[in-house]
Amino acid sequence: MYKYEIIIYWSETDNAYIAEIPELAGCMADGKTYAKALQNAEIVASEWIETARSLGRGIPIPRGKLIYA
């Protein structure tokens, strides 16, 4: 698996955990459990990268933990 930061939080609106991968624009997943959200995020990240490659787009190099202001 790629080493991108994944942020997971509970969404009352969606009644599910949301997993976002900030370094991959628009890449996010959900799940009824924390573990399922993480598992789905890993699948979606792989698909995001596969799609970017097939379209000849750049793939960000994982930077690890991001710093927020």
N, CA, C and O atoms as a Tripos MOL2 file, in Angstrom:
@<TRIPOS>MOLECULE
protein
  276   275    69     0     0
PROTEIN
NO_CHARGES

@<TRIPOS>ATOM
      1 N           0.8450   -1.1990    0.0000 N.3       1 MET1
      2 CA          0.0000    0.0000    0.0000 C.3       1 MET1
      3 C           0.8720    1.2360    0.0000 C.2       1 MET1
      4 O           1.9770    1.2460    0.5430 O.2       1 MET1
      5 N           0.3650    2.2440   -0.6020 N.am      2 TYR2
      6 CA          1.0460    3.5200   -0.6330 C.3       2 TYR2
      7 C           1.0120    4.1500    0.7470 C.2       2 TYR2
      8 O           0.1600    3.8020    1.5650 O.2       2 TYR2
      9 N           1.9110    5.0550    1.0130 N.am      3 LYS3
     10 CA          2.0510    5.6300    2.3530 C.3       3 LYS3
     11 C           1.4920    7.0400    2.4320 C.2       3 LYS3
     12 O           2.1710    7.9660    2.8750 O.2       3 LYS3
     13 N           0.2590    7.1920    2.0020 N.am      4 TYR4
     14 CA         -0.4170    8.4860    2.0950 C.3       4 TYR4
     15 C          -1.1320    8.6000    3.4380 C.2       4 TYR4
     16 O          -1.6130    7.6080    3.9850 O.2       4 TYR4
     17 N          -1.1930    9.8080    3.9530 N.am      5 GLU5
     18 CA         -1.9370   10.0470    5.1770 C.3       5 GLU5
     19 C          -3.4280    9.8410    4.9020 C.2       5 GLU5
     20 O          -3.9480   10.2830    3.8770 O.2       5 GLU5
     21 N          -4.0990    9.1710    5.8210 N.am      6 ILE6
     22 CA         -5.5450    8.9610    5.7350 C.3       6 ILE6
     23 C          -6.1660    9.5520    6.9990 C.2       6 ILE6
     24 O          -5.7750    9.2040    8.1130 O.2       6 ILE6
     25 N          -7.1160   10.4320    6.8180 N.am      7 ILE7
     26 CA         -7.8190   11.0510    7.9390 C.3       7 ILE7
     27 C          -9.2030   10.4170    8.0150 C.2       7 ILE7
     28 O          -9.9540   10.4220    7.0400 O.2       7 ILE7
     29 N          -9.5290    9.8730    9.1850 N.am      8 ILE8
     30 CA        -10.8180    9.2030    9.3680 C.3       8 ILE8
     31 C         -11.5930    9.9000   10.4730 C.2       8 ILE8
     32 O         -11.0560   10.1790   11.5450 O.2       8 ILE8
     33 N         -12.8600   10.1790   10.2000 N.am      9 TYR9
     34 CA        -13.7190   10.8280   11.1910 C.3       9 TYR9
     35 C         -15.1500   10.3310   11.0330 C.2       9 TYR9
     36 O         -15.5310    9.8150    9.9830 O.2       9 TYR9
     37 N         -15.9290   10.4950   12.0840 N.am     10 TRP10
     38 CA        -17.3360   10.0970   12.0700 C.3      10 TRP10
     39 C         -18.1850   11.2230   11.5000 C.2      10 TRP10
     40 O         -17.9980   12.3840   11.8620 O.2      10 TRP10
     41 N         -19.1070   10.8950   10.6210 N.am     11 SER11
     42 CA        -20.0340   11.8660   10.0500 C.3      11 SER11
     43 C         -21.4480   11.5200   10.4930 C.2      11 SER11
     44 O         -21.9950   10.4870   10.1070 O.2      11 SER11
     45 N         -22.0320   12.3900   11.3050 N.am     12 GLU12
     46 CA        -23.4200   12.1950   11.7310 C.3      12 GLU12
     47 C         -24.3590   12.2660   10.5270 C.2      12 GLU12
     48 O         -25.3290   11.5120   10.4480 O.2      12 GLU12
     49 N         -24.0720   13.1630    9.6000 N.am     13 THR13
     50 CA        -24.9010   13.3360    8.4110 C.3      13 THR13
     51 C         -24.9880   12.0500    7.5950 C.2      13 THR13
     52 O         -26.0630   11.6630    7.1380 O.2      13 THR13
     53 N         -23.8460   11.3980    7.4200 N.am     14 ASP14
     54 CA        -23.7870   10.1780    6.6160 C.3      14 ASP14
     55 C         -24.0000    8.9140    7.4410 C.2      14 ASP14
     56 O         -24.1890    7.8270    6.8940 O.2      14 ASP14
     57 N         -23.9670    9.0690    8.7650 N.am     15 ASN15
     58 CA        -24.0720    7.9280    9.6680 C.3      15 ASN15
     59 C         -23.0250    6.8710    9.3220 C.2      15 ASN15
     60 O         -23.3100    5.6750    9.2700 O.2      15 ASN15
     61 N         -21.7930    7.3580    9.0840 N.am     16 ALA16
     62 CA        -20.6980    6.4760    8.6900 C.3      16 ALA16
     63 C         -19.3700    7.1630    8.9950 C.2      16 ALA16
     64 O         -19.3140    8.3740    9.2100 O.2      16 ALA16
     65 N         -18.3050    6.3670    9.0110 N.am     17 TYR17
     66 CA        -16.9630    6.9160    9.0990 C.3      17 TYR17
     67 C         -16.5520    7.3620    7.7040 C.2      17 TYR17
     68 O         -16.8400    6.6840    6.7180 O.2      17 TYR17
     69 N         -15.8840    8.4940    7.6270 N.am     18 ILE18
     70 CA        -15.3780    9.0290    6.3640 C.3      18 ILE18
     71 C         -13.8570    8.9800    6.4120 C.2      18 ILE18
     72 O         -13.2530    9.3950    7.4010 O.2      18 ILE18
     73 N         -13.2460    8.4840    5.3680 N.am     19 ALA19
     74 CA        -11.7870    8.4090    5.2610 C.3      19 ALA19
     75 C         -11.3560    9.2500    4.0710 C.2      19 ALA19
     76 O         -11.7470    8.9860    2.9340 O.2      19 ALA19
     77 N         -10.5440   10.2670    4.3480 N.am     20 GLU20
     78 CA        -10.0510   11.1560    3.2890 C.3      20 GLU20
     79 C          -8.5490   10.9850    3.1200 C.2      20 GLU20
     80 O          -7.8180   10.7830    4.0900 O.2      20 GLU20
     81 N          -8.1030   11.0690    1.8710 N.am     21 ILE21
     82 CA         -6.6730   11.0330    1.5650 C.3      21 ILE21
     83 C          -6.3440   12.3840    0.9300 C.2      21 ILE21
     84 O          -6.4650   12.5440   -0.2840 O.2      21 ILE21
     85 N          -5.9250   13.3600    1.7500 N.am     22 PRO22
     86 CA         -5.7620   14.7390    1.2730 C.3      22 PRO22
     87 C          -4.8150   14.9180    0.0900 C.2      22 PRO22
     88 O          -5.0200   15.8060   -0.7370 O.2      22 PRO22
     89 N          -3.7840   14.0860    0.0010 N.am     23 GLU23
     90 CA         -2.8020   14.2550   -1.0760 C.3      23 GLU23
     91 C          -3.3140   13.7970   -2.4370 C.2      23 GLU23
     92 O          -2.7290   14.1340   -3.4660 O.2      23 GLU23
     93 N          -4.4060   13.0310   -2.4490 N.am     24 LEU24
     94 CA         -5.0060   12.5740   -3.6970 C.3      24 LEU24
     95 C          -6.3370   13.3060   -3.8550 C.2      24 LEU24
     96 O          -7.3370   12.9290   -3.2440 O.2      24 LEU24
     97 N          -6.3420   14.3260   -4.6580 N.am     25 ALA25
     98 CA         -7.5040   15.2180   -4.7900 C.3      25 ALA25
     99 C          -8.8130   14.4670   -4.9790 C.2      25 ALA25
    100 O          -8.9710   13.6830   -5.9150 O.2      25 ALA25
    101 N          -9.7520   14.7250   -4.0690 N.am     26 GLY26
    102 CA        -11.0740   14.1290   -4.1680 C.3      26 GLY26
    103 C         -11.1540   12.6760   -3.7420 C.2      26 GLY26
    104 O         -12.2080   12.0540   -3.8760 O.2      26 GLY26
    105 N         -10.0720   12.1250   -3.2360 N.am     27 CYS27
    106 CA        -10.0350   10.7090   -2.8780 C.3      27 CYS27
    107 C         -10.5530   10.5130   -1.4550 C.2      27 CYS27
    108 O          -9.9270   10.9390   -0.4840 O.2      27 CYS27
    109 N         -11.7080    9.8610   -1.3560 N.am     28 MET28
    110 CA        -12.2850    9.5760   -0.0520 C.3      28 MET28
    111 C         -13.1860    8.3590   -0.1420 C.2      28 MET28
    112 O         -13.6120    7.9550   -1.2240 O.2      28 MET28
    113 N         -13.4650    7.7860    1.0160 N.am     29 ALA29
    114 CA        -14.3200    6.6020    1.0890 C.3      29 ALA29
    115 C         -15.0800    6.6540    2.4010 C.2      29 ALA29
    116 O         -14.8200    7.5060    3.2510 O.2      29 ALA29
    117 N         -16.0190    5.7340    2.5560 N.am     30 ASP30
    118 CA        -16.7500    5.6680    3.8170 C.3      30 ASP30
    119 C         -16.9040    4.2240    4.2390 C.2      30 ASP30
    120 O         -16.5640    3.3020    3.4980 O.2      30 ASP30
    121 N         -17.4260    4.0410    5.4510 N.am     31 GLY31
    122 CA        -17.6780    2.7050    5.9580 C.3      31 GLY31
    123 C         -18.4740    2.7710    7.2450 C.2      31 GLY31
    124 O         -18.4110    3.7650    7.9690 O.2      31 GLY31
    125 N         -19.2100    1.7340    7.5290 N.am     32 LYS32
    126 CA        -20.0110    1.6860    8.7550 C.3      32 LYS32
    127 C         -19.1370    1.5350    9.9950 C.2      32 LYS32
    128 O         -19.5590    1.8830   11.0970 O.2      32 LYS32
    129 N         -17.9060    1.0120    9.8200 N.am     33 THR33
    130 CA        -16.9540    0.9160   10.9220 C.3      33 THR33
    131 C         -15.6690    1.6390   10.5200 C.2      33 THR33
    132 O         -15.4260    1.8990    9.3420 O.2      33 THR33
    133 N         -14.8560    1.9550   11.5260 N.am     34 TYR34
    134 CA        -13.5660    2.6010   11.2810 C.3      34 TYR34
    135 C         -12.7160    1.7210   10.3560 C.2      34 TYR34
    136 O         -12.1260    2.2040    9.3900 O.2      34 TYR34
    137 N         -12.6680    0.4250   10.6730 N.am     35 ALA35
    138 CA        -11.8580   -0.5090    9.8840 C.3      35 ALA35
    139 C         -12.3350   -0.5950    8.4390 C.2      35 ALA35
    140 O         -11.5210   -0.6530    7.5180 O.2      35 ALA35
    141 N         -13.6470   -0.6030    8.2380 N.am     36 LYS36
    142 CA        -14.1870   -0.6900    6.8790 C.3      36 LYS36
    143 C         -13.8870    0.5860    6.0970 C.2      36 LYS36
    144 O         -13.5890    0.5270    4.9040 O.2      36 LYS36
    145 N         -13.9650    1.7390    6.7620 N.am     37 ALA37
    146 CA        -13.6260    2.9960    6.0880 C.3      37 ALA37
    147 C         -12.1620    2.9930    5.6550 C.2      37 ALA37
    148 O         -11.8360    3.4430    4.5570 O.2      37 ALA37
    149 N         -11.2870    2.4880    6.5130 N.am     38 LEU38
    150 CA         -9.8650    2.4010    6.1740 C.3      38 LEU38
    151 C          -9.6500    1.4390    5.0080 C.2      38 LEU38
    152 O          -8.9160    1.7460    4.0690 O.2      38 LEU38
    153 N         -10.2840    0.2900    5.0720 N.am     39 GLN39
    154 CA        -10.1650   -0.6940    3.9950 C.3      39 GLN39
    155 C         -10.6500   -0.1070    2.6700 C.2      39 GLN39
    156 O          -9.9930   -0.2670    1.6410 O.2      39 GLN39
    157 N         -11.7880    0.5660    2.6950 N.am     40 ASN40
    158 CA        -12.3310    1.1750    1.4750 C.3      40 ASN40
    159 C         -11.4230    2.2870    0.9610 C.2      40 ASN40
    160 O         -11.2750    2.4530   -0.2500 O.2      40 ASN40
    161 N         -10.8160    3.0500    1.8660 N.am     41 ALA41
    162 CA         -9.9030    4.1230    1.4540 C.3      41 ALA41
    163 C          -8.6870    3.5530    0.7300 C.2      41 ALA41
    164 O          -8.2210    4.1320   -0.2510 O.2      41 ALA41
    165 N          -8.1810    2.4360    1.2020 N.am     42 GLU42
    166 CA         -7.0320    1.8120    0.5440 C.3      42 GLU42
    167 C          -7.3950    1.3470   -0.8610 C.2      42 GLU42
    168 O          -6.5880    1.4770   -1.7820 O.2      42 GLU42
    169 N          -8.5850    0.8110   -1.0340 N.am     43 ILE43
    170 CA         -9.0520    0.3720   -2.3550 C.3      43 ILE43
    171 C          -9.2000    1.5730   -3.2870 C.2      43 ILE43
    172 O          -8.7320    1.5520   -4.4250 O.2      43 ILE43
    173 N          -9.8580    2.6190   -2.7880 N.am     44 VAL44
    174 CA        -10.0960    3.8130   -3.6080 C.3      44 VAL44
    175 C          -8.7840    4.4980   -3.9750 C.2      44 VAL44
    176 O          -8.6410    5.0030   -5.0890 O.2      44 VAL44
    177 N          -7.8230    4.5200   -3.0500 N.am     45 ALA45
    178 CA         -6.5170    5.1230   -3.3520 C.3      45 ALA45
    179 C          -5.8310    4.3600   -4.4840 C.2      45 ALA45
    180 O          -5.2670    4.9710   -5.3920 O.2      45 ALA45
    181 N          -5.8760    3.0490   -4.4350 N.am     46 SER46
    182 CA         -5.2730    2.2450   -5.5130 C.3      46 SER46
    183 C          -5.9510    2.5250   -6.8510 C.2      46 SER46
    184 O          -5.2870    2.6360   -7.8810 O.2      46 SER46
    185 N          -7.2780    2.6380   -6.8270 N.am     47 GLU47
    186 CA         -8.0170    2.9380   -8.0590 C.3      47 GLU47
    187 C          -7.7060    4.3460   -8.5550 C.2      47 GLU47
    188 O          -7.6010    4.5740   -9.7600 O.2      47 GLU47
    189 N          -7.5580    5.2980   -7.6200 N.am     48 TRP48
    190 CA         -7.2300    6.6810   -7.9820 C.3      48 TRP48
    191 C          -5.8840    6.6950   -8.7160 C.2      48 TRP48
    192 O          -5.7460    7.3250   -9.7650 O.2      48 TRP48
    193 N          -4.9060    6.0000   -8.1560 N.am     49 ILE49
    194 CA         -3.5620    5.9650   -8.7480 C.3      49 ILE49
    195 C          -3.5760    5.2440  -10.0930 C.2      49 ILE49
    196 O          -2.9340    5.6920  -11.0440 O.2      49 ILE49
    197 N          -4.2880    4.1520  -10.1770 N.am     50 GLU50
    198 CA         -4.4040    3.4100  -11.4350 C.3      50 GLU50
    199 C          -5.0260    4.2850  -12.5250 C.2      50 GLU50
    200 O          -4.5600    4.2920  -13.6640 O.2      50 GLU50
    201 N          -6.0710    5.0160  -12.1720 N.am     51 THR51
    202 CA         -6.7270    5.9070  -13.1340 C.3      51 THR51
    203 C          -5.7910    7.0260  -13.5680 C.2      51 THR51
    204 O          -5.7050    7.3400  -14.7550 O.2      51 THR51
    205 N          -5.0880    7.6300  -12.6080 N.am     52 ALA52
    206 CA         -4.1450    8.7010  -12.9410 C.3      52 ALA52
    207 C          -3.0760    8.2030  -13.9020 C.2      52 ALA52
    208 O          -2.7270    8.8900  -14.8620 O.2      52 ALA52
    209 N          -2.5560    7.0080  -13.6430 N.am     53 ARG53
    210 CA         -1.5420    6.4300  -14.5380 C.3      53 ARG53
    211 C          -2.0960    6.2200  -15.9440 C.2      53 ARG53
    212 O          -1.4370    6.5410  -16.9330 O.2      53 ARG53
    213 N          -3.3070    5.6810  -16.0260 N.am     54 SER54
    214 CA         -3.8830    5.3910  -17.3350 C.3      54 SER54
    215 C          -4.1700    6.6620  -18.1290 C.2      54 SER54
    216 O          -4.1960    6.6400  -19.3600 O.2      54 SER54
    217 N          -4.3850    7.7680  -17.4200 N.am     55 LEU55
    218 CA         -4.6360    9.0510  -18.0800 C.3      55 LEU55
    219 C          -3.3650    9.8730  -18.2750 C.2      55 LEU55
    220 O          -3.4150   10.9750  -18.8220 O.2      55 LEU55
    221 N          -2.2330    9.3430  -17.8310 N.am     56 GLY56
    222 CA         -0.9640   10.0490  -17.9720 C.3      56 GLY56
    223 C          -0.8200   11.2290  -17.0260 C.2      56 GLY56
    224 O          -0.0540   12.1520  -17.3010 O.2      56 GLY56
    225 N          -1.5430   11.2110  -15.9200 N.am     57 ARG57
    226 CA         -1.4670   12.3050  -14.9410 C.3      57 ARG57
    227 C          -0.4180   11.9950  -13.8810 C.2      57 ARG57
    228 O          -0.0690   10.8400  -13.6390 O.2      57 ARG57
    229 N           0.0720   13.0590  -13.2600 N.am     58 GLY58
    230 CA          1.0620   12.8990  -12.2050 C.3      58 GLY58
    231 C           0.4620   12.2820  -10.9550 C.2      58 GLY58
    232 O          -0.7140   12.4780  -10.6500 O.2      58 GLY58
    233 N           1.2820   11.5400  -10.2430 N.am     59 ILE59
    234 CA          0.8730   10.9260   -8.9850 C.3      59 ILE59
    235 C           1.7350   11.5350   -7.8820 C.2      59 ILE59
    236 O           2.9600   11.4320   -7.9290 O.2      59 ILE59
    237 N           1.1100   12.1660   -6.8960 N.am     60 PRO60
    238 CA          1.8890   12.8080   -5.8350 C.3      60 PRO60
    239 C           2.7460   11.8010   -5.0660 C.2      60 PRO60
    240 O           2.3350   10.6640   -4.8350 O.2      60 PRO60
    241 N           3.9220   12.2320   -4.6820 N.am     61 ILE61
    242 CA          4.7800   11.4150   -3.8390 C.3      61 ILE61
    243 C           4.2620   11.5570   -2.4110 C.2      61 ILE61
    244 O           4.0560   12.6800   -1.9520 O.2      61 ILE61
    245 N           4.0440   10.4510   -1.6930 N.am     62 PRO62
    246 CA          3.5540   10.5500   -0.3220 C.3      62 PRO62
    247 C           4.5180   11.3500    0.5450 C.2      62 PRO62
    248 O           5.7240   11.1030    0.5490 O.2      62 PRO62
    249 N           3.9680   12.3090    1.2780 N.am     63 ARG63
    250 CA          4.7900   13.1480    2.1540 C.3      63 ARG63
    251 C           4.6530   12.7550    3.6180 C.2      63 ARG63
    252 O           5.3240   13.3300    4.4760 O.2      63 ARG63
    253 N           3.8030   11.7950    3.9130 N.am     64 GLY64
    254 CA          3.6010   11.4120    5.3090 C.3      64 GLY64
    255 C           2.6640   12.3860    5.9840 C.2      64 GLY64
    256 O           1.7650   12.9380    5.3500 O.2      64 GLY64
    257 N           2.8710   12.5950    7.2550 N.am     65 LYS65
    258 CA          1.9770   13.4570    8.0240 C.3      65 LYS65
    259 C           2.0140   14.8780    7.4900 C.2      65 LYS65
    260 O           3.0770   15.4810    7.3390 O.2      65 LYS65
    261 N           0.8170   15.3990    7.2080 N.am     66 LEU66
    262 CA          0.7030   16.7670    6.7270 C.3      66 LEU66
    263 C           0.6390   17.7180    7.9210 C.2      66 LEU66
    264 O           0.2250   17.3270    9.0120 O.2      66 LEU66
    265 N           1.0380   18.9340    7.7130 N.am     67 ILE67
    266 CA          0.9770   19.9530    8.7560 C.3      67 ILE67
    267 C          -0.1590   20.9100    8.4170 C.2      67 ILE67
    268 O          -0.2240   21.4480    7.3120 O.2      67 ILE67
    269 N          -1.0410   21.1140    9.3690 N.am     68 TYR68
    270 CA         -2.1820   21.9950    9.1670 C.3      68 TYR68
    271 C          -2.0050   23.2520    9.9830 C.2      68 TYR68
    272 O          -1.4660   23.2160   11.0890 O.2      68 TYR68
    273 N          -2.4620   24.3690    9.4360 N.am     69 ALA69
    274 CA         -2.3730   25.6520   10.1500 C.3      69 ALA69
    275 C          -3.5160   25.7990   11.1170 C.2      69 ALA69
    276 O          -3.6130   26.8120   11.8090 O.2      69 ALA69
@<TRIPOS>BOND
     1     1     2 1
     2     2     3 1
     3     3     4 2
     4     3     5 am
     5     5     6 1
     6     6     7 1
     7     7     8 2
     8     7     9 am
     9     9    10 1
    10    10    11 1
    11    11    12 2
    12    11    13 am
    13    13    14 1
    14    14    15 1
    15    15    16 2
    16    15    17 am
    17    17    18 1
    18    18    19 1
    19    19    20 2
    20    19    21 am
    21    21    22 1
    22    22    23 1
    23    23    24 2
    24    23    25 am
    25    25    26 1
    26    26    27 1
    27    27    28 2
    28    27    29 am
    29    29    30 1
    30    30    31 1
    31    31    32 2
    32    31    33 am
    33    33    34 1
    34    34    35 1
    35    35    36 2
    36    35    37 am
    37    37    38 1
    38    38    39 1
    39    39    40 2
    40    39    41 am
    41    41    42 1
    42    42    43 1
    43    43    44 2
    44    43    45 am
    45    45    46 1
    46    46    47 1
    47    47    48 2
    48    47    49 am
    49    49    50 1
    50    50    51 1
    51    51    52 2
    52    51    53 am
    53    53    54 1
    54    54    55 1
    55    55    56 2
    56    55    57 am
    57    57    58 1
    58    58    59 1
    59    59    60 2
    60    59    61 am
    61    61    62 1
    62    62    63 1
    63    63    64 2
    64    63    65 am
    65    65    66 1
    66    66    67 1
    67    67    68 2
    68    67    69 am
    69    69    70 1
    70    70    71 1
    71    71    72 2
    72    71    73 am
    73    73    74 1
    74    74    75 1
    75    75    76 2
    76    75    77 am
    77    77    78 1
    78    78    79 1
    79    79    80 2
    80    79    81 am
    81    81    82 1
    82    82    83 1
    83    83    84 2
    84    83    85 am
    85    85    86 1
    86    86    87 1
    87    87    88 2
    88    87    89 am
    89    89    90 1
    90    90    91 1
    91    91    92 2
    92    91    93 am
    93    93    94 1
    94    94    95 1
    95    95    96 2
    96    95    97 am
    97    97    98 1
    98    98    99 1
    99    99   100 2
   100    99   101 am
   101   101   102 1
   102   102   103 1
   103   103   104 2
   104   103   105 am
   105   105   106 1
   106   106   107 1
   107   107   108 2
   108   107   109 am
   109   109   110 1
   110   110   111 1
   111   111   112 2
   112   111   113 am
   113   113   114 1
   114   114   115 1
   115   115   116 2
   116   115   117 am
   117   117   118 1
   118   118   119 1
   119   119   120 2
   120   119   121 am
   121   121   122 1
   122   122   123 1
   123   123   124 2
   124   123   125 am
   125   125   126 1
   126   126   127 1
   127   127   128 2
   128   127   129 am
   129   129   130 1
   130   130   131 1
   131   131   132 2
   132   131   133 am
   133   133   134 1
   134   134   135 1
   135   135   136 2
   136   135   137 am
   137   137   138 1
   138   138   139 1
   139   139   140 2
   140   139   141 am
   141   141   142 1
   142   142   143 1
   143   143   144 2
   144   143   145 am
   145   145   146 1
   146   146   147 1
   147   147   148 2
   148   147   149 am
   149   149   150 1
   150   150   151 1
   151   151   152 2
   152   151   153 am
   153   153   154 1
   154   154   155 1
   155   155   156 2
   156   155   157 am
   157   157   158 1
   158   158   159 1
   159   159   160 2
   160   159   161 am
   161   161   162 1
   162   162   163 1
   163   163   164 2
   164   163   165 am
   165   165   166 1
   166   166   167 1
   167   167   168 2
   168   167   169 am
   169   169   170 1
   170   170   171 1
   171   171   172 2
   172   171   173 am
   173   173   174 1
   174   174   175 1
   175   175   176 2
   176   175   177 am
   177   177   178 1
   178   178   179 1
   179   179   180 2
   180   179   181 am
   181   181   182 1
   182   182   183 1
   183   183   184 2
   184   183   185 am
   185   185   186 1
   186   186   187 1
   187   187   188 2
   188   187   189 am
   189   189   190 1
   190   190   191 1
   191   191   192 2
   192   191   193 am
   193   193   194 1
   194   194   195 1
   195   195   196 2
   196   195   197 am
   197   197   198 1
   198   198   199 1
   199   199   200 2
   200   199   201 am
   201   201   202 1
   202   202   203 1
   203   203   204 2
   204   203   205 am
   205   205   206 1
   206   206   207 1
   207   207   208 2
   208   207   209 am
   209   209   210 1
   210   210   211 1
   211   211   212 2
   212   211   213 am
   213   213   214 1
   214   214   215 1
   215   215   216 2
   216   215   217 am
   217   217   218 1
   218   218   219 1
   219   219   220 2
   220   219   221 am
   221   221   222 1
   222   222   223 1
   223   223   224 2
   224   223   225 am
   225   225   226 1
   226   226   227 1
   227   227   228 2
   228   227   229 am
   229   229   230 1
   230   230   231 1
   231   231   232 2
   232   231   233 am
   233   233   234 1
   234   234   235 1
   235   235   236 2
   236   235   237 am
   237   237   238 1
   238   238   239 1
   239   239   240 2
   240   239   241 am
   241   241   242 1
   242   242   243 1
   243   243   244 2
   244   243   245 am
   245   245   246 1
   246   246   247 1
   247   247   248 2
   248   247   249 am
   249   249   250 1
   250   250   251 1
   251   251   252 2
   252   251   253 am
   253   253   254 1
   254   254   255 1
   255   255   256 2
   256   255   257 am
   257   257   258 1
   258   258   259 1
   259   259   260 2
   260   259   261 am
   261   261   262 1
   262   262   263 1
   263   263   264 2
   264   263   265 am
   265   265   266 1
   266   266   267 1
   267   267   268 2
   268   267   269 am
   269   269   270 1
   270   270   271 1
   271   271   272 2
   272   271   273 am
   273   273   274 1
   274   274   275 1
   275   275   276 2
@<TRIPOS>SUBSTRUCTURE
     1 MET1         2 RESIDUE 1 A MET
     2 TYR2         6 RESIDUE 1 A TYR
     3 LYS3        10 RESIDUE 1 A LYS
     4 TYR4        14 RESIDUE 1 A TYR
     5 GLU5        18 RESIDUE 1 A GLU
     6 ILE6        22 RESIDUE 1 A ILE
     7 ILE7        26 RESIDUE 1 A ILE
     8 ILE8        30 RESIDUE 1 A ILE
     9 TYR9        34 RESIDUE 1 A TYR
    10 TRP10       38 RESIDUE 1 A TRP
    11 SER11       42 RESIDUE 1 A SER
    12 GLU12       46 RESIDUE 1 A GLU
    13 THR13       50 RESIDUE 1 A THR
    14 ASP14       54 RESIDUE 1 A ASP
    15 ASN15       58 RESIDUE 1 A ASN
    16 ALA16       62 RESIDUE 1 A ALA
    17 TYR17       66 RESIDUE 1 A TYR
    18 ILE18       70 RESIDUE 1 A ILE
    19 ALA19       74 RESIDUE 1 A ALA
    20 GLU20       78 RESIDUE 1 A GLU
    21 ILE21       82 RESIDUE 1 A ILE
    22 PRO22       86 RESIDUE 1 A PRO
    23 GLU23       90 RESIDUE 1 A GLU
    24 LEU24       94 RESIDUE 1 A LEU
    25 ALA25       98 RESIDUE 1 A ALA
    26 GLY26      102 RESIDUE 1 A GLY
    27 CYS27      106 RESIDUE 1 A CYS
    28 MET28      110 RESIDUE 1 A MET
    29 ALA29      114 RESIDUE 1 A ALA
    30 ASP30      118 RESIDUE 1 A ASP
    31 GLY31      122 RESIDUE 1 A GLY
    32 LYS32      126 RESIDUE 1 A LYS
    33 THR33      130 RESIDUE 1 A THR
    34 TYR34      134 RESIDUE 1 A TYR
    35 ALA35      138 RESIDUE 1 A ALA
    36 LYS36      142 RESIDUE 1 A LYS
    37 ALA37      146 RESIDUE 1 A ALA
    38 LEU38      150 RESIDUE 1 A LEU
    39 GLN39      154 RESIDUE 1 A GLN
    40 ASN40      158 RESIDUE 1 A ASN
    41 ALA41      162 RESIDUE 1 A ALA
    42 GLU42      166 RESIDUE 1 A GLU
    43 ILE43      170 RESIDUE 1 A ILE
    44 VAL44      174 RESIDUE 1 A VAL
    45 ALA45      178 RESIDUE 1 A ALA
    46 SER46      182 RESIDUE 1 A SER
    47 GLU47      186 RESIDUE 1 A GLU
    48 TRP48      190 RESIDUE 1 A TRP
    49 ILE49      194 RESIDUE 1 A ILE
    50 GLU50      198 RESIDUE 1 A GLU
    51 THR51      202 RESIDUE 1 A THR
    52 ALA52      206 RESIDUE 1 A ALA
    53 ARG53      210 RESIDUE 1 A ARG
    54 SER54      214 RESIDUE 1 A SER
    55 LEU55      218 RESIDUE 1 A LEU
    56 GLY56      222 RESIDUE 1 A GLY
    57 ARG57      226 RESIDUE 1 A ARG
    58 GLY58      230 RESIDUE 1 A GLY
    59 ILE59      234 RESIDUE 1 A ILE
    60 PRO60      238 RESIDUE 1 A PRO
    61 ILE61      242 RESIDUE 1 A ILE
    62 PRO62      246 RESIDUE 1 A PRO
    63 ARG63      250 RESIDUE 1 A ARG
    64 GLY64      254 RESIDUE 1 A GLY
    65 LYS65      258 RESIDUE 1 A LYS
    66 LEU66      262 RESIDUE 1 A LEU
    67 ILE67      266 RESIDUE 1 A ILE
    68 TYR68      270 RESIDUE 1 A TYR
    69 ALA69      274 RESIDUE 1 A ALA
